Amino acid sequence: MEFTVSLVDFKNVLQKLLPAIPPKSTVPVLEHIYMKLSQGRLQLVATDQTITIISYLEVLNSSEGAVLVPARMLNEIVKALGNTTTLNFIVNPDNFEVKLFANKGEYEMKGLDPDDYIDIPQLFDIEKPVYDENDGLATNQNNRAEFTKSQISKLAEQTIYCVSSDEYRIAMTGVFFQFRENYVNAVSTDSFRLSRFTVQSDRPVFPQNFDLLIPAKSLEILKKADSDVVMTTVENFDKITHVRFDMDNTIFLTRVLDDKFPPYESVLPKSNDLFLIVDLYEFENAIKRVSLFAHEKSKQIKFMIEPDLLHIYAEDEDSGKHGKETISCDFNRDNFNVVFNYKYILEALEHIDPKDTNDNLVYLTFSDSTKPALLLPSLDSQETLMLIMPVRISSN
């Protein structure tokens, strides 16, 4: 096996593959990239058995073959080659020794027999699916959705930060996708806050009444999508087990989480009649400053709201420090106090795009100081909804 490739192109492909390489695996072959060269086209595969990434690269001066190459060692060498224009790659078919030639350098590492790689059904030698626009939406073959690069990136970005890290609550470690023909919701929650982002279409281009629960790690990869995406589902034994995303010369597959997402609609407040309107930047910056004085563990910050003034207060009784700022606001009640974890408020504010607001104003709505609050870029927002639970304060 031998080929010559542009170093820049090779670097880019390696960066796409690395998220699927486990840092340490009980199956050593998974720490390798599977490389197969045929008819001048190089196929590269990486998997940790939860996610799989396949990329294709056109190469020059090639002779066919296959090998398993240590992923992180290969990546470190390629990064260290700097501005080298091309890379020559040669594999000895007898012992799978890998030699790299670049500029005046020669580098060698031990590869493995590609036959030792794990068998991944429905991945190898597959082509990008082709669809008939006249087909219906009911069958699994047509559990298909098309996203622009910006849509899939934003769906991921707007939900990942609310995913739970609690391994005992499997359903909350993923992002819930609800496909409803003309729109798709992406929802995440850790039970303390929730984010829902919606992509809408003026025609029925999404599957009909179809739900998926995708691991957060997979959304981290989709957040970095560099092209438009075609999503399809993969079935094993009449059950959807994987979701496939086709992106130019890369195929990304992920297992779906086999768990039931909590019925989040039941916790969305429907009668929040208190409205706090405040400047996004002024609000965010004031919280950042005052939060420096909050207790390190509780992270509590108090809002004392008047019709035209918002007082933001934090204290740490253990150290005796406290901080307070007052900013202007609009509020439709005389006085109202509520306490939040400042981390949740800040992370939500950081995920509001000023372009989605009117004059940089954001809305925080309440019904009670102990019930869910909604943070919205505008009252008529059709895309972004963020829910944050206030902190319950003991009365004694």
C-alpha positions in Angstrom: 0.0 0.0 0.0 1.4 3.4 -1.0 0.1 6.9 -1.7 1.0 10.6 -1.8 -1.4 13.1 -0.2 -1.7 16.8 0.5 -0.7 17.3 4.1 -3.4 19.9 4.7 -6.1 17.5 3.5 -4.7 14.7 5.5 -4.6 16.8 8.7 -8.2 17.8 8.2 -9.4 14.3 7.8 -7.5 13.2 10.9 -9.2 15.9 12.9 -12.6 14.6 11.9 -11.7 11.0 12.9 -10.1 11.6 16.3 -13.3 12.1 18.3 -14.1 8.4 17.5 -10.8 7.2 18.9 -11.0 6.1 22.6 -8.2 7.5 24.8 -7.7 4.0 26.2 -9.5 0.9 25.1 -9.7 -2.7 26.2 -9.9 -3.5 22.5 -6.4 -2.2 21.3 -7.4 -2.1 17.6 -9.9 0.7 18.4 -6.9 3.0 19.1 -6.1 2.6 15.4 -7.4 4.1 12.2 -8.5 1.6 9.6 -7.1 2.7 6.3 -8.0 1.1 3.0 -6.9 2.3 -0.5 -8.7 1.3 -3.6 -8.7 3.0 -7.1 -7.0 6.1 -5.8 -9.5 6.7 -3.1 -8.5 6.3 0.6 -11.1 5.2 3.1 -10.3 6.0 6.8 -12.4 4.6 9.6 -12.4 5.3 13.4 -14.8 3.9 16.0 -15.2 3.5 19.7 -18.3 1.2 19.1 -20.6 4.0 20.1 -19.8 6.4 17.3 -18.1 5.6 14.0 -16.6 8.1 11.5 -15.7 7.2 8.0 -13.9 9.7 5.7 -12.7 9.5 2.1 -9.7 11.2 0.5 -8.5 11.3 -3.1 -4.7 10.5 -3.2 -2.0 10.3 -5.8 0.7 7.7 -6.9 -1.3 5.0 -5.2 -1.1 1.2 -4.9 -3.9 -0.6 -3.2 -3.9 -2.1 0.3 -5.1 -1.7 3.9 -3.6 -1.3 7.4 -4.4 -0.2 10.9 -2.4 2.8 12.0 -2.0 4.1 15.6 -4.3 7.1 15.6 -2.8 9.5 18.1 0.8 8.8 17.1 -0.1 9.4 13.4 -1.8 12.7 14.4 1.1 13.9 16.5 3.6 13.2 13.6 1.4 15.0 11.1 0.9 18.0 13.3 4.6 18.3 13.9 5.3 18.3 10.1 4.2 21.9 10.0 3.9 23.4 6.5 5.1 20.4 4.6 3.1 20.3 1.3 2.9 16.6 0.7 3.2 13.3 2.6 4.3 10.0 1.2 2.8 7.0 2.9 4.2 3.4 2.4 3.0 0.2 4.1 5.0 -3.1 4.0 2.3 -5.8 3.4 4.4 -8.4 5.1 4.7 -6.9 8.6 2.5 -3.8 8.2 5.3 -1.4 9.1 4.3 2.1 8.2 6.8 4.6 6.8 6.1 8.3 6.3 8.2 10.6 4.1 8.0 14.4 4.2 10.6 17.0 3.3 13.9 15.4 4.4 12.3 13.3 7.2 11.6 9.6 7.3 9.3 8.3 10.1 8.4 4.7 10.9 5.8 3.1 13.2 4.2 -0.3 13.6 0.8 -0.9 12.1 -1.5 -3.8 12.5 -3.2 -6.3 10.2 -6.5 -4.7 9.0 -8.2 -8.1 9.3 -7.9 -7.7 13.1 -10.3 -4.7 13.0 -13.8 -5.2 14.4 -16.6 -6.0 12.0 -19.0 -3.0 11.7 -22.1 -4.1 9.9 -23.7 -1.8 7.3 -20.7 0.6 7.3 -18.1 -0.7 4.9 -18.6 -0.3 1.1 -21.8 1.8 1.5 -22.8 4.7 -0.7 -24.6 7.9 0.2 -28.3 7.2 0.1 -30.4 8.5 -2.8 -34.0 9.3 -2.2 -37.2 9.8 -4.3 -38.8 13.1 -3.3 -42.2 11.5 -4.1 -41.9 8.8 -1.5 -44.0 9.1 1.7 -42.6 9.7 5.2 -43.9 6.6 7.0 -41.3 3.9 6.3 -37.9 3.6 8.0 -36.1 4.0 4.7 -37.6 7.5 4.7 -36.7 8.4 8.3 -34.6 11.1 6.7 -34.0 14.7 7.3 -31.8 17.3 5.6 -30.1 20.0 7.6 -28.0 22.9 6.4 -24.6 23.3 8.0 -25.9 26.2 10.1 -29.1 24.4 11.2 -27.3 21.2 12.5 -24.5 23.3 14.1 -27.0 25.5 16.0 -29.2 22.5 17.0 -26.2 21.0 18.6 -24.7 24.2 20.1 -28.0 25.3 21.7 -28.7 22.0 23.5 -25.3 20.4 24.5 -24.8 22.7 27.5 -27.9 21.5 29.2 -27.2 17.7 28.9 -26.7 15.8 32.2 -23.4 14.2 33.1 -25.2 11.8 35.5 -24.5 8.3 34.1 -27.4 6.9 36.1 -29.9 9.1 34.2 -29.1 7.8 30.7 -32.0 9.6 29.0 -30.7 13.0 30.1 -27.2 12.3 28.8 -28.5 12.8 25.3 -30.4 15.3 23.1 -34.0 14.5 22.2 -35.0 15.0 18.6 -38.7 15.4 17.8 -39.5 15.3 14.1 -42.9 16.6 13.1 -42.9 17.0 9.3 -42.7 20.8 9.2 -40.3 21.3 12.2 -37.9 19.5 14.5 -37.3 20.2 18.1 -33.9 19.4 19.8 -34.3 19.2 23.6 -31.9 18.7 26.5 -32.2 18.9 30.2 -30.4 18.0 33.4 -33.5 18.5 35.5 -32.3 21.9 36.7 -32.6 23.7 33.4 -33.8 22.8 29.9 -33.1 24.1 26.4 -35.2 23.6 23.3 -34.2 24.7 19.9 -36.5 24.4 16.9 -35.8 24.3 13.1 -38.8 25.0 11.0 -39.6 24.4 7.3 -42.3 25.8 5.1 -42.9 22.3 3.7 -43.0 18.8 5.2 -39.4 17.8 4.8 -38.9 16.0 8.1 -40.1 12.6 9.3 -43.6 12.4 10.7 -44.1 12.0 14.4 -40.7 10.4 14.8 -38.4 10.7 17.9 -34.7 10.0 18.5 -32.4 10.3 21.5 -28.8 11.0 20.5 -25.8 10.9 22.8 -24.3 14.3 23.7 -20.9 13.2 22.4 -22.4 12.9 18.9 -23.8 16.4 19.1 -20.3 17.7 19.8 -19.3 16.3 16.5 -22.3 17.6 14.6 -21.7 21.1 16.1 -18.5 21.2 14.0 -20.2 20.1 10.8 -18.5 21.8 7.8 -21.2 21.0 5.2 -24.9 20.3 4.9 -26.1 17.1 6.4 -28.4 14.2 5.4 -29.6 12.2 8.3 -31.0 8.6 8.0 -31.7 5.8 10.5 -30.1 2.3 10.5 -32.1 -0.7 11.7 -30.9 -3.9 13.2 -33.5 -6.7 13.8 -36.3 -4.3 13.0 -35.2 -1.8 15.6 -33.5 1.6 15.0 -30.1 1.3 16.6 -28.0 4.0 14.8 -28.4 7.3 13.1 -26.3 8.1 10.1 -25.2 11.6 9.0 -23.7 12.1 5.5 -21.5 15.2 5.1 -19.6 15.6 1.8 -16.8 13.0 2.0 -17.6 12.0 5.6 -20.1 9.5 7.1 -20.8 9.8 10.8 -22.8 7.1 12.6 -23.9 7.1 16.2 -25.8 4.7 18.4 -29.1 6.0 19.7 -29.8 5.9 23.4 -32.3 3.2 24.2 -34.1 5.0 26.9 -37.2 7.2 27.3 -36.7 11.0 27.5 -38.7 12.6 30.3 -42.0 14.2 29.2 -40.5 17.7 29.2 -43.7 19.4 27.8 -45.4 18.9 31.2 -42.9 21.1 33.0 -43.0 24.0 30.5 -44.8 26.9 32.2 -47.9 28.0 30.4 -49.0 30.9 32.6 -45.9 32.9 33.4 -47.4 36.4 33.8 -44.4 38.2 35.3 -42.1 39.7 32.7 -38.6 41.0 33.3 -37.1 42.9 30.3 -33.4 43.7 30.5 -30.5 44.4 28.2 -28.6 41.2 27.3 -25.1 42.6 27.6 -25.7 44.6 30.7 -27.5 41.7 32.4 -24.8 39.2 31.5 -21.9 41.4 32.5 -23.4 42.4 35.8 -24.0 38.7 36.7 -20.4 37.8 35.8 -19.1 40.5 38.2 -21.4 39.8 41.1 -21.0 36.0 40.8 -17.4 36.5 41.9 -18.8 37.0 45.4 -21.1 34.0 45.4 -20.5 30.9 47.5 -18.2 28.6 45.5 -20.4 25.5 46.0 -24.0 26.9 46.0 -23.3 29.5 43.3 -26.5 31.3 44.4 -27.3 34.8 43.1 -30.3 36.8 44.1 -32.5 39.0 41.9 -34.4 41.7 43.8 -36.7 43.2 41.1 -38.5 46.6 41.1 -40.6 48.0 38.3 -37.6 49.8 36.8 -34.5 48.5 38.7 -32.9 45.0 39.0 -30.7 44.5 42.0 -28.3 41.6 41.6 -26.8 40.3 44.9 -24.4 37.5 46.0 -22.7 36.7 49.2 -20.4 34.1 50.7 -21.1 33.8 54.4 -18.1 31.6 55.0 -15.6 34.3 53.8 -17.8 37.4 54.5 -17.6 38.7 51.0 -20.6 40.0 49.1 -21.3 42.0 45.9 -24.2 43.9 44.5 -25.1 45.7 41.2 -28.2 47.6 40.1 -29.2 47.9 36.4 -32.3 49.3 34.7 -35.1 47.0 33.7 -38.8 46.8 33.0 -41.0 44.7 35.2 -44.7 44.4 35.5 -45.0 44.1 39.3 -44.0 46.2 42.3 -41.5 43.9 43.9 -40.3 40.3 43.3 -37.3 38.3 44.7 -35.9 35.1 43.2 -32.7 33.1 43.6 -30.8 31.2 40.8 -27.7 29.3 40.3 -25.7 31.9 38.4 -24.0 29.3 36.3 -27.3 28.3 34.7 -28.3 31.9 34.0 -24.9 32.8 32.5 -24.8 29.7 30.3 -28.3 30.4 29.0 -27.5 34.0 28.2 -24.3 33.0 26.4 -26.5 30.9 24.1 -28.7 33.8 23.1 -27.8 35.3 19.7 -28.2 39.1 19.9 -29.5 38.9 16.3 -32.6 37.0 17.6 -33.4 39.9 20.0 -35.1 43.2 19.6 -32.6 45.9 20.5 -30.6 43.4 22.6 -33.4 43.0 25.1 -34.1 39.6 26.6 -37.1 38.4 28.6 -37.2 36.4 31.8 -40.7 35.3 32.8 -42.0 33.9 36.1 -45.2 32.9 37.8 -43.7 32.3 41.2 -40.2 32.4 42.9 -40.2 28.6 43.2 -41.5 27.6 39.8 -39.7 27.4 36.4 -38.6 30.6 34.8 -38.3 31.0 31.0 -35.5 32.9 29.3 -36.4 34.1 25.8 -34.7 36.3 23.2 -38.2 37.7 22.4 -41.7 36.9 23.6 -42.7 35.6 20.2 -39.5 33.5 19.8 -40.2 30.4 17.5 -36.7 28.9 17.8 -35.2 29.3 21.3 -36.7 28.4 24.6 -34.7 28.1 27.8 -36.1 27.0 31.2 -34.3 27.5 34.5 -35.4 26.3 37.9 -35.0 28.9 40.7 -33.2 27.8 43.9 -35.5 27.0 46.8 -34.5 29.0 49.9 -35.3 27.6 53.3 -37.7 29.8 55.3 -35.9 29.2 58.6 
